Amino acid sequence: MLACALAAALSAQSGKVVFLVTDAEGVAGVCRQDQTDPKDAEMRQLLTGEINAAVDGLYAAGADDVIVWDGHDGSQTLSALTIHPRSKLIIGDLGVTMTLERRYAAIGFVGQHARADRKGGIMAHSYSSLGIQTMLLNGKPVGEIETRAALAGAFDTPVIFLSGDQAAADDLHAIVPEAELAVVKEGFSNYACQTLSAEAARALIRERAQRAMQKIGGIKPYKIEGPVSIQIEYTTRNALGADANLRPGAEVIDARTIRYTGKDFLEAWTRAERH
């Protein structure tokens, strides 16, 4: 009986479970800051439609389960009333590992924006448009796409799919060339864009998510070799406190900038995230 239970557990762990990270700035039809309010009814409808299209595509290509994390602005955007009936919704702060220790078959991004200061990026920023100016990973500019891909890679999980604007798509393709992309809009400036209709965006997302699922096993996890440094430049209103230099693995660069180091990405990221 013990052997049967162990076999069942291993079988469940090896299922094709996909983890979708959601945001709002990369959704078709969303081009202004006011539209990203979690309670904006139109944005919620647009985002939910794109998520459900991605879930449809993933299931059509053989996913056993799709887990959706409400990753935008405090996890207040999505509802269990409107998400795809076969998917599951995670609400809340997931902490440093974002549940990736569960070893999903793959992760994907829906409604994703580009990193801070990206030309053509619609409302581009790195984690916090109000709190963080820039982030560097081993000296290179990064945002949510690069760091979350590296975090997934630390748990041997590949990124297979992204929907968002052209700049976000370019950011992912620079590190994971094989990933499938659904470009739903093009940025002219920070708050001006040309966008697909909601219907066209959903059709594209469904198709590309299905193609992405068919690539599982052929896309390698994005891994960062150690040692690793993560440098964060905060905005003036979020300047560092007097004891910032006492943080483990930290080096204060100036009044607004701090660098964390670790033997690998996970250690450096854990040190940075805890502060």
Secondary structure, 3 states (H helix, E strand, C coil): CHHHHHHHHHHHHCCCEEEEEECCCCCCCCCCHHHHCCCCHHHHHHHHHHHHHHHHHHHHCCCCEEEEECCCCCCCCCCCCCCCCCCEEECCCCCCCCCHHHCCCEEEEEEECCCCCCCCCCCCCCCCCCCEEEEEECCEECCHHHHHHHHHHHCCCCEEEEEEEHHHHHHHHHHCCCCEEEEEEEEEECCEEEECCHHHHHHHHHHHHHHHHHCCCCCCCCCCCCCEEEEEEECHHHCCCCCHHHCCCEEEEECCEEEEEECCHHHHHHHHHCC
